């Protein structure tokens, strides 16, 4: 499935110019925008997603991460990745169950 990289390549190819800034996951600017807009601190937010190289890489910005294994990433992919989510769940329902325990 095409991702933003393919669209960037299309624009670069047609204009001959690389983008000045790419804002996407993982990116500190995205986290800072959430913090500014919500008033929360980094230790009060979490990134939930199914991709190691984008969603879980947001953890490098200093926020917690929850990997959901019902999407792109499979458990076997974890052994091949240097990215380590803080929490791993099989599906979104498991997150709901974790929240109910608190």
KOLGU-4560 file (N, C-alpha, C; in nm, 3 decimals, padded with zeros to 5 digits):
<recs>
<n_xx: 00.084 n_yy: -00.117 n_zz: 00.000 ca_xx: 00.000 ca_yy: 00.000 ca_zz: 00.000 c_xx: 00.089 c_yy: 00.124 c_zz: 00.000 mol: A seq: 1 type: UNK>
<n_xx: 00.063 n_yy: 00.219 n_zz: -00.087 ca_xx: 00.145 ca_yy: 00.340 ca_zz: -00.091 c_xx: 00.140 c_yy: 00.417 c_zz: 00.041 mol: A seq: 2 type: UNK>
<n_xx: 00.255 n_yy: 00.466 n_zz: 00.080 ca_xx: 00.267 ca_yy: 00.545 ca_zz: 00.201 c_xx: 00.313 c_yy: 00.684 c_zz: 00.159 mol: A seq: 3 type: UNK>
<n_xx: 00.336 n_yy: 00.770 n_zz: 00.254 ca_xx: 00.372 ca_yy: 00.909 ca_zz: 00.222 c_xx: 00.500 c_yy: 00.918 c_zz: 00.139 mol: A seq: 4 type: UNK>
<n_xx: 00.591 n_yy: 00.821 n_zz: 00.159 ca_xx: 00.716 ca_yy: 00.822 ca_zz: 00.082 c_xx: 00.693 c_yy: 00.818 c_zz: -00.067 mol: A seq: 5 type: UNK>
<n_xx: 00.593 n_yy: 00.744 n_zz: -00.111 ca_xx: 00.564 ca_yy: 00.737 ca_zz: -00.255 c_xx: 00.511 c_yy: 00.870 c_zz: -00.307 mol: A seq: 6 type: UNK>
<n_xx: 00.433 n_yy: 00.939 n_zz: -00.226 ca_xx: 00.381 ca_yy: 01.070 ca_zz: -00.266 c_xx: 00.493 c_yy: 01.175 c_zz: -00.269 mol: A seq: 7 type: UNK>
<n_xx: 00.582 n_yy: 01.166 n_zz: -00.172 ca_xx: 00.696 ca_yy: 01.257 ca_zz: -00.170 c_xx: 00.782 c_yy: 01.235 c_zz: -00.295 mol: A seq: 8 type: UNK>
<n_xx: 00.806 n_yy: 01.108 n_zz: -00.330 ca_xx: 00.885 ca_yy: 01.076 ca_zz: -00.449 c_xx: 00.819 c_yy: 01.132 c_zz: -00.575 mol: A seq: 9 type: UNK>
<n_xx: 00.688 n_yy: 01.123 n_zz: -00.582 ca_xx: 00.614 ca_yy: 01.176 ca_zz: -00.696 c_xx: 00.635 c_yy: 01.327 c_zz: -00.709 mol: A seq: 10 type: UNK>
<n_xx: 00.622 n_yy: 01.397 n_zz: -00.597 ca_xx: 00.638 ca_yy: 01.542 ca_zz: -00.599 c_xx: 00.783 c_yy: 01.580 c_zz: -00.630 mol: A seq: 11 type: UNK>
<n_xx: 00.879 n_yy: 01.510 n_zz: -00.569 ca_xx: 01.021 ca_yy: 01.536 ca_zz: -00.598 c_xx: 01.049 c_yy: 01.516 c_zz: -00.746 mol: A seq: 12 type: UNK>
<n_xx: 00.998 n_yy: 01.408 n_zz: -00.802 ca_xx: 01.022 ca_yy: 01.376 ca_zz: -00.942 c_xx: 00.963 c_yy: 01.481 c_zz: -01.035 mol: A seq: 13 type: UNK>
<n_xx: 00.846 n_yy: 01.530 n_zz: -01.002 ca_xx: 00.781 ca_yy: 01.626 ca_zz: -01.090 c_xx: 00.830 c_yy: 01.769 c_zz: -01.070 mol: A seq: 14 type: UNK>
<n_xx: 00.884 n_yy: 01.801 n_zz: -00.953 ca_xx: 00.930 ca_yy: 01.938 ca_zz: -00.928 c_xx: 01.082 c_yy: 01.951 c_zz: -00.927 mol: A seq: 15 type: UNK>
<n_xx: 01.151 n_yy: 01.838 n_zz: -00.906 ca_xx: 01.296 ca_yy: 01.843 ca_zz: -00.895 c_xx: 01.342 c_yy: 01.898 c_zz: -00.760 mol: A seq: 16 type: UNK>
<n_xx: 01.253 n_yy: 01.903 n_zz: -00.664 ca_xx: 01.286 ca_yy: 01.961 ca_zz: -00.534 c_xx: 01.243 c_yy: 01.869 c_zz: -00.421 mol: A seq: 17 type: UNK>
<n_xx: 01.332 n_yy: 01.850 n_zz: -00.324 ca_xx: 01.300 ca_yy: 01.773 ca_zz: -00.205 c_xx: 01.221 c_yy: 01.861 c_zz: -00.107 mol: A seq: 18 type: UNK>
<n_xx: 01.140 n_yy: 01.801 n_zz: -00.022 ca_xx: 01.066 ca_yy: 01.882 ca_zz: 00.075 c_xx: 01.159 c_yy: 01.945 c_zz: 00.178 mol: A seq: 19 type: UNK>
<n_xx: 01.126 n_yy: 02.063 n_zz: 00.221 ca_xx: 01.205 ca_yy: 02.131 ca_zz: 00.325 c_xx: 01.190 c_yy: 02.058 c_zz: 00.458 mol: A seq: 20 type: UNK>
<n_xx: 01.068 n_yy: 02.013 n_zz: 00.487 ca_xx: 01.039 ca_yy: 01.946 ca_zz: 00.613 c_xx: 00.935 c_yy: 01.839 c_zz: 00.584 mol: A seq: 21 type: UNK>
<n_xx: 00.952 n_yy: 01.724 n_zz: 00.646 ca_xx: 00.851 ca_yy: 01.619 ca_zz: 00.639 c_xx: 00.802 c_yy: 01.596 c_zz: 00.782 mol: A seq: 22 type: UNK>
<n_xx: 00.674 n_yy: 01.617 n_zz: 00.802 ca_xx: 00.618 ca_yy: 01.597 ca_zz: 00.935 c_xx: 00.529 c_yy: 01.473 c_zz: 00.929 mol: A seq: 23 type: UNK>
<n_xx: 00.574 n_yy: 01.372 n_zz: 00.995 ca_xx: 00.503 ca_yy: 01.246 ca_zz: 01.001 c_xx: 00.560 c_yy: 01.165 c_zz: 01.115 mol: A seq: 24 type: UNK>
<n_xx: 00.511 n_yy: 01.046 n_zz: 01.133 ca_xx: 00.562 ca_yy: 00.963 ca_zz: 01.242 c_xx: 00.691 c_yy: 00.895 c_zz: 01.198 mol: A seq: 25 type: UNK>
<n_xx: 00.789 n_yy: 00.893 n_zz: 01.281 ca_xx: 00.803 ca_yy: 00.958 ca_zz: 01.412 c_xx: 00.857 c_yy: 01.099 c_zz: 01.396 mol: A seq: 26 type: UNK>
<n_xx: 00.805 n_yy: 01.192 n_zz: 01.472 ca_xx: 00.849 ca_yy: 01.330 ca_zz: 01.461 c_xx: 00.818 c_yy: 01.406 c_zz: 01.590 mol: A seq: 27 type: UNK>
<n_xx: 00.921 n_yy: 01.470 n_zz: 01.644 ca_xx: 00.903 ca_yy: 01.549 ca_zz: 01.767 c_xx: 00.798 c_yy: 01.658 c_zz: 01.752 mol: A seq: 28 type: UNK>
<n_xx: 00.788 n_yy: 01.716 n_zz: 01.631 ca_xx: 00.692 ca_yy: 01.825 ca_zz: 01.609 c_xx: 00.548 c_yy: 01.778 c_zz: 01.634 mol: A seq: 29 type: UNK>
<n_xx: 00.519 n_yy: 01.654 n_zz: 01.598 ca_xx: 00.384 ca_yy: 01.602 ca_zz: 01.620 c_xx: 00.354 c_yy: 01.592 c_zz: 01.769 mol: A seq: 30 type: UNK>
<n_xx: 00.450 n_yy: 01.541 n_zz: 01.844 ca_xx: 00.431 ca_yy: 01.527 ca_zz: 01.989 c_xx: 00.418 c_yy: 01.665 c_zz: 02.053 mol: A seq: 31 type: UNK>
<n_xx: 00.503 n_yy: 01.757 n_zz: 02.015 ca_xx: 00.497 ca_yy: 01.892 ca_zz: 02.071 c_xx: 00.363 c_yy: 01.959 c_zz: 02.041 mol: A seq: 32 type: UNK>
<n_xx: 00.309 n_yy: 01.935 n_zz: 01.922 ca_xx: 00.180 ca_yy: 01.994 ca_zz: 01.887 c_xx: 00.069 c_yy: 01.936 c_zz: 01.976 mol: A seq: 33 type: UNK>
<n_xx: 00.074 n_yy: 01.806 n_zz: 02.003 ca_xx: -00.025 ca_yy: 01.744 ca_zz: 02.091 c_xx: -00.013 c_yy: 01.802 c_zz: 02.232 mol: A seq: 34 type: UNK>
<n_xx: 00.109 n_yy: 01.814 n_zz: 02.281 ca_xx: 00.130 ca_yy: 01.868 ca_zz: 02.415 c_xx: 00.080 c_yy: 02.012 c_zz: 02.426 mol: A seq: 35 type: UNK>
<n_xx: 00.111 n_yy: 02.091 n_zz: 02.325 ca_xx: 00.068 ca_yy: 02.231 ca_zz: 02.326 c_xx: -00.085 c_yy: 02.242 c_zz: 02.320 mol: A seq: 36 type: UNK>
<n_xx: -00.145 n_yy: 02.161 n_zz: 02.235 ca_xx: -00.289 ca_yy: 02.170 ca_zz: 02.216 c_xx: -00.367 c_yy: 02.117 c_zz: 02.337 mol: A seq: 37 type: UNK>
<n_xx: -00.314 n_yy: 02.013 n_zz: 02.402 ca_xx: -00.388 ca_yy: 01.949 ca_zz: 02.512 c_xx: -00.347 c_yy: 01.998 c_zz: 02.650 mol: A seq: 38 type: UNK>
<n_xx: -00.225 n_yy: 02.051 n_zz: 02.661 ca_xx: -00.176 ca_yy: 02.092 ca_zz: 02.792 c_xx: -00.120 c_yy: 01.977 c_zz: 02.873 mol: A seq: 39 type: UNK>
<n_xx: -00.114 n_yy: 01.859 n_zz: 02.814 ca_xx: -00.059 ca_yy: 01.742 ca_zz: 02.883 c_xx: 00.093 c_yy: 01.742 c_zz: 02.877 mol: A seq: 40 type: UNK>
<n_xx: 00.153 n_yy: 01.656 n_zz: 02.960 ca_xx: 00.298 ca_yy: 01.635 ca_zz: 02.959 c_xx: 00.327 c_yy: 01.504 c_zz: 02.889 mol: A seq: 41 type: UNK>
<n_xx: 00.453 n_yy: 01.484 n_zz: 02.849 ca_xx: 00.490 ca_yy: 01.363 ca_zz: 02.776 c_xx: 00.455 c_yy: 01.235 c_zz: 02.852 mol: A seq: 42 type: UNK>
<n_xx: 00.466 n_yy: 01.238 n_zz: 02.982 ca_xx: 00.437 ca_yy: 01.116 ca_zz: 03.059 c_xx: 00.286 c_yy: 01.092 c_zz: 03.077 mol: A seq: 43 type: UNK>
<n_xx: 00.204 n_yy: 01.179 n_zz: 03.016 ca_xx: 00.059 ca_yy: 01.164 ca_zz: 03.025 c_xx: -00.005 c_yy: 01.121 c_zz: 02.893 mol: A seq: 44 type: UNK>
<n_xx: 00.077 n_yy: 01.102 n_zz: 02.791 ca_xx: 00.022 ca_yy: 01.060 ca_zz: 02.661 c_xx: 00.088 c_yy: 00.930 c_zz: 02.617 mol: A seq: 45 type: UNK>
<n_xx: 00.021 n_yy: 00.863 n_zz: 02.525 ca_xx: 00.072 ca_yy: 00.736 ca_zz: 02.473 c_xx: 00.038 c_yy: 00.726 c_zz: 02.324 mol: A seq: 46 type: UNK>
<n_xx: 00.127 n_yy: 00.667 n_zz: 02.248 ca_xx: 00.103 ca_yy: 00.641 ca_zz: 02.106 c_xx: 00.058 c_yy: 00.496 c_zz: 02.094 mol: A seq: 47 type: UNK>
<n_xx: -00.060 n_yy: 00.475 n_zz: 02.036 ca_xx: -00.112 ca_yy: 00.342 ca_zz: 02.012 c_xx: -00.110 c_yy: 00.319 c_zz: 01.862 mol: A seq: 48 type: UNK>
<n_xx: -00.052 n_yy: 00.208 n_zz: 01.820 ca_xx: -00.046 ca_yy: 00.182 ca_zz: 01.678 c_xx: -00.005 c_yy: 00.040 c_zz: 01.645 mol: A seq: 49 type: UNK>
<n_xx: 00.000 n_yy: 00.012 n_zz: 01.514 ca_xx: 00.031 ca_yy: -00.123 ca_zz: 01.470 c_xx: 00.158 c_yy: -00.132 c_zz: 01.385 mol: A seq: 50 type: UNK>
<n_xx: 00.231 n_yy: -00.022 n_zz: 01.373 ca_xx: 00.354 ca_yy: -00.023 ca_zz: 01.293 c_xx: 00.475 c_yy: 00.009 c_zz: 01.380 mol: A seq: 51 type: UNK>
<n_xx: 00.575 n_yy: -00.075 n_zz: 01.373 ca_xx: 00.697 ca_yy: -00.053 ca_zz: 01.451 c_xx: 00.771 c_yy: 00.072 c_zz: 01.404 mol: A seq: 52 type: UNK>
<n_xx: 00.792 n_yy: 00.083 n_zz: 01.273 ca_xx: 00.880 ca_yy: 00.186 ca_zz: 01.218 c_xx: 00.819 c_yy: 00.326 c_zz: 01.215 mol: A seq: 53 type: UNK>
<n_xx: 00.691 n_yy: 00.338 n_zz: 01.242 ca_xx: 00.628 ca_yy: 00.472 ca_zz: 01.249 c_xx: 00.567 c_yy: 00.494 c_zz: 01.386 mol: A seq: 54 type: UNK>
<n_xx: 00.462 n_yy: 00.420 n_zz: 01.416 ca_xx: 00.389 ca_yy: 00.440 ca_zz: 01.541 c_xx: 00.477 c_yy: 00.416 c_zz: 01.664 mol: A seq: 55 type: UNK>
<n_xx: 00.543 n_yy: 00.300 n_zz: 01.668 ca_xx: 00.624 ca_yy: 00.267 ca_zz: 01.786 c_xx: 00.753 c_yy: 00.347 c_zz: 01.790 mol: A seq: 56 type: UNK>
<n_xx: 00.802 n_yy: 00.389 n_zz: 01.675 ca_xx: 00.921 ca_yy: 00.475 ca_zz: 01.673 c_xx: 00.893 c_yy: 00.611 c_zz: 01.738 mol: A seq: 57 type: UNK>
<n_xx: 00.765 n_yy: 00.647 n_zz: 01.755 ca_xx: 00.731 ca_yy: 00.771 ca_zz: 01.826 c_xx: 00.780 c_yy: 00.767 c_zz: 01.969 mol: A seq: 58 type: UNK>
<n_xx: 00.804 n_yy: 00.648 n_zz: 02.021 ca_xx: 00.859 ca_yy: 00.635 ca_zz: 02.156 c_xx: 00.994 c_yy: 00.702 c_zz: 02.171 mol: A seq: 59 type: UNK>
<n_xx: 01.065 n_yy: 00.716 n_zz: 02.061 ca_xx: 01.195 ca_yy: 00.784 ca_zz: 02.064 c_xx: 01.181 c_yy: 00.932 c_zz: 02.098 mol: A seq: 60 type: UNK>
<n_xx: 01.059 n_yy: 00.983 n_zz: 02.088 ca_xx: 01.034 ca_yy: 01.124 ca_zz: 02.122 c_xx: 01.012 c_yy: 01.143 c_zz: 02.272 mol: A seq: 61 type: UNK>
<n_xx: 01.010 n_yy: 01.032 n_zz: 02.346 ca_xx: 00.994 ca_yy: 01.040 ca_zz: 02.491 c_xx: 00.856 c_yy: 01.007 c_zz: 02.543 mol: A seq: 62 type: UNK>
<n_xx: 00.770 n_yy: 00.953 n_zz: 02.455 ca_xx: 00.637 ca_yy: 00.914 ca_zz: 02.501 c_xx: 00.628 c_yy: 00.762 c_zz: 02.509 mol: A seq: 63 type: UNK>
<n_xx: 00.530 n_yy: 00.713 n_zz: 02.581 ca_xx: 00.506 ca_yy: 00.569 ca_zz: 02.592 c_xx: 00.438 c_yy: 00.519 c_zz: 02.464 mol: A seq: 64 type: UNK>
<n_xx: 00.455 n_yy: 00.389 n_zz: 02.437 ca_xx: 00.395 ca_yy: 00.330 ca_zz: 02.318 c_xx: 00.324 c_yy: 00.200 c_zz: 02.351 mol: A seq: 65 type: UNK>
<n_xx: 00.216 n_yy: 00.176 n_zz: 02.277 ca_xx: 00.143 ca_yy: 00.049 ca_zz: 02.287 c_xx: 00.130 c_yy: -00.007 c_zz: 02.146 mol: A seq: 66 type: UNK>
<n_xx: 00.189 n_yy: -00.124 n_zz: 02.125 ca_xx: 00.180 ca_yy: -00.192 ca_zz: 01.996 c_xx: 00.061 c_yy: -00.285 c_zz: 01.997 mol: A seq: 67 type: UNK>
<n_xx: -00.024 n_yy: -00.271 n_zz: 01.894 ca_xx: -00.140 ca_yy: -00.357 ca_zz: 01.877 c_xx: -00.108 c_yy: -00.457 c_zz: 01.766 mol: A seq: 68 type: UNK>
<n_xx: -00.112 n_yy: -00.584 n_zz: 01.799 ca_xx: -00.071 ca_yy: -00.688 ca_zz: 01.705 c_xx: -00.182 c_yy: -00.730 c_zz: 01.608 mol: A seq: 69 type: UNK>
<n_xx: -00.293 n_yy: -00.661 n_zz: 01.606 ca_xx: -00.402 ca_yy: -00.697 ca_zz: 01.514 c_xx: -00.390 c_yy: -00.626 c_zz: 01.379 mol: A seq: 70 type: UNK>
<n_xx: -00.280 n_yy: -00.552 n_zz: 01.359 ca_xx: -00.261 ca_yy: -00.480 ca_zz: 01.235 c_xx: -00.141 c_yy: -00.529 c_zz: 01.157 mol: A seq: 71 type: UNK>
<n_xx: -00.057 n_yy: -00.435 n_zz: 01.113 ca_xx: 00.056 ca_yy: -00.468 ca_zz: 01.027 c_xx: 00.164 c_yy: -00.552 c_zz: 01.095 mol: A seq: 72 type: UNK>
<n_xx: 00.203 n_yy: -00.514 n_zz: 01.215 ca_xx: 00.313 ca_yy: -00.582 ca_zz: 01.284 c_xx: 00.266 c_yy: -00.712 c_zz: 01.346 mol: A seq: 73 type: UNK>
<n_xx: 00.344 n_yy: -00.816 n_zz: 01.324 ca_xx: 00.317 ca_yy: -00.947 ca_zz: 01.385 c_xx: 00.421 c_yy: -00.970 c_zz: 01.495 mol: A seq: 74 type: UNK>
<n_xx: 00.390 n_yy: -01.058 n_zz: 01.588 ca_xx: 00.480 ca_yy: -01.085 ca_zz: 01.700 c_xx: 00.619 c_yy: -01.125 c_zz: 01.652 mol: A seq: 75 type: UNK>
<n_xx: 00.627 n_yy: -01.198 n_zz: 01.543 ca_xx: 00.756 ca_yy: -01.242 ca_zz: 01.489 c_xx: 00.842 c_yy: -01.125 c_zz: 01.440 mol: A seq: 76 type: UNK>
<n_xx: 00.779 n_yy: -01.013 n_zz: 01.405 ca_xx: 00.853 ca_yy: -00.894 ca_zz: 01.359 c_xx: 00.934 c_yy: -00.830 c_zz: 01.471 mol: A seq: 77 type: UNK>
<n_xx: 00.892 n_yy: -00.849 n_zz: 01.595 ca_xx: 00.960 ca_yy: -00.786 ca_zz: 01.709 c_xx: 01.104 c_yy: -00.831 c_zz: 01.722 mol: A seq: 78 type: UNK>
<n_xx: 01.131 n_yy: -00.957 n_zz: 01.693 ca_xx: 01.266 ca_yy: -01.011 ca_zz: 01.704 c_xx: 01.362 c_yy: -00.946 c_zz: 01.604 mol: A seq: 79 type: UNK>
<n_xx: 01.309 n_yy: -00.895 n_zz: 01.495 ca_xx: 01.391 ca_yy: -00.835 ca_zz: 01.390 c_xx: 01.406 c_yy: -00.684 c_zz: 01.404 mol: A seq: 80 type: UNK>
<n_xx: 01.341 n_yy: -00.627 n_zz: 01.503 ca_xx: 01.339 ca_yy: -00.481 ca_zz: 01.516 c_xx: 01.414 c_yy: -00.435 c_zz: 01.640 mol: A seq: 81 type: UNK>
<n_xx: 01.480 n_yy: -00.320 n_zz: 01.627 ca_xx: 01.544 ca_yy: -00.258 ca_zz: 01.744 c_xx: 01.445 c_yy: -00.175 c_zz: 01.824 mol: A seq: 82 type: UNK>
<n_xx: 01.330 n_yy: -00.149 n_zz: 01.766 ca_xx: 01.227 ca_yy: -00.069 ca_zz: 01.833 c_xx: 01.152 c_yy: -00.158 c_zz: 01.931 mol: A seq: 83 type: UNK>
<n_xx: 01.141 n_yy: -00.111 n_zz: 02.055 ca_xx: 01.076 ca_yy: -00.186 ca_zz: 02.161 c_xx: 00.957 c_yy: -00.107 c_zz: 02.217 mol: A seq: 84 type: UNK>
<n_xx: 00.836 n_yy: -00.152 n_zz: 02.189 ca_xx: 00.718 ca_yy: -00.086 ca_zz: 02.247 c_xx: 00.717 c_yy: -00.104 c_zz: 02.398 mol: A seq: 85 type: UNK>
<n_xx: 00.653 n_yy: -00.012 n_zz: 02.468 ca_xx: 00.641 ca_yy: -00.023 ca_zz: 02.614 c_xx: 00.543 c_yy: -00.132 c_zz: 02.653 mol: A seq: 86 type: UNK>
<n_xx: 00.435 n_yy: -00.142 n_zz: 02.576 ca_xx: 00.332 ca_yy: -00.243 ca_zz: 02.603 c_xx: 00.294 c_yy: -00.306 c_zz: 02.469 mol: A seq: 87 type: UNK>
<n_xx: 00.268 n_yy: -00.436 n_zz: 02.470 ca_xx: 00.225 ca_yy: -00.507 ca_zz: 02.350 c_xx: 00.092 c_yy: -00.574 c_zz: 02.382 mol: A seq: 88 type: UNK>
<n_xx: -00.008 n_yy: -00.551 n_zz: 02.297 ca_xx: -00.140 ca_yy: -00.613 ca_zz: 02.316 c_xx: -00.182 c_yy: -00.681 c_zz: 02.186 mol: A seq: 89 type: UNK>
<n_xx: -00.270 n_yy: -00.779 n_zz: 02.199 ca_xx: -00.312 ca_yy: -00.850 ca_zz: 02.078 c_xx: -00.415 c_yy: -00.772 c_zz: 01.997 mol: A seq: 90 type: UNK>
<n_xx: -00.497 n_yy: -00.690 n_zz: 02.065 ca_xx: -00.599 ca_yy: -00.612 ca_zz: 01.995 c_xx: -00.642 c_yy: -00.493 c_zz: 02.081 mol: A seq: 91 type: UNK>
<n_xx: -00.728 n_yy: -00.409 n_zz: 02.027 ca_xx: -00.772 ca_yy: -00.289 ca_zz: 02.099 c_xx: -00.854 c_yy: -00.324 c_zz: 02.223 mol: A seq: 92 type: UNK>
<n_xx: -00.926 n_yy: -00.434 n_zz: 02.219 ca_xx: -01.005 ca_yy: -00.475 ca_zz: 02.335 c_xx: -00.915 c_yy: -00.496 c_zz: 02.457 mol: A seq: 93 type: UNK>
<n_xx: -00.795 n_yy: -00.545 n_zz: 02.434 ca_xx: -00.702 ca_yy: -00.568 ca_zz: 02.544 c_xx: -00.662 c_yy: -00.435 c_zz: 02.610 mol: A seq: 94 type: UNK>
<n_xx: -00.654 n_yy: -00.328 n_zz: 02.532 ca_xx: -00.624 ca_yy: -00.196 ca_zz: 02.588 c_xx: -00.738 c_yy: -00.152 c_zz: 02.679 mol: A seq: 95 type: UNK>
<n_xx: -00.860 n_yy: -00.172 n_zz: 02.633 ca_xx: -00.978 ca_yy: -00.138 ca_zz: 02.714 c_xx: -00.973 c_yy: -00.214 c_zz: 02.846 mol: A seq: 96 type: UNK>
<n_xx: -00.940 n_yy: -00.342 n_zz: 02.840 ca_xx: -00.933 ca_yy: -00.423 ca_zz: 02.962 c_xx: -00.824 c_yy: -00.372 c_zz: 03.056 mol: A seq: 97 type: UNK>
<n_xx: -00.711 n_yy: -00.330 n_zz: 03.000 ca_xx: -00.603 ca_yy: -00.274 ca_zz: 03.083 c_xx: -00.649 c_yy: -00.145 c_zz: 03.152 mol: A seq: 98 type: UNK>
<n_xx: -00.723 n_yy: -00.062 n_zz: 03.082 ca_xx: -00.771 ca_yy: 00.064 ca_zz: 03.138 c_xx: -00.874 c_yy: 00.039 c_zz: 03.247 mol: A seq: 99 type: UNK>
<n_xx: -00.953 n_yy: -00.063 n_zz: 03.234 ca_xx: -01.054 ca_yy: -00.095 ca_zz: 03.335 c_xx: -00.989 c_yy: -00.138 c_zz: 03.467 mol: A seq: 100 type: UNK>
<n_xx: -00.869 n_yy: -00.193 n_zz: 03.458 ca_xx: -00.798 ca_yy: -00.239 ca_zz: 03.578 c_xx: -00.743 c_yy: -00.123 c_zz: 03.660 mol: A seq: 101 type: UNK>
<n_xx: -00.729 n_yy: -00.006 n_zz: 03.600 ca_xx: -00.670 ca_yy: 00.109 ca_zz: 03.669 c_xx: -00.770 c_yy: 00.182 c_zz: 03.751 mol: A seq: 102 type: UNK>
</recs>
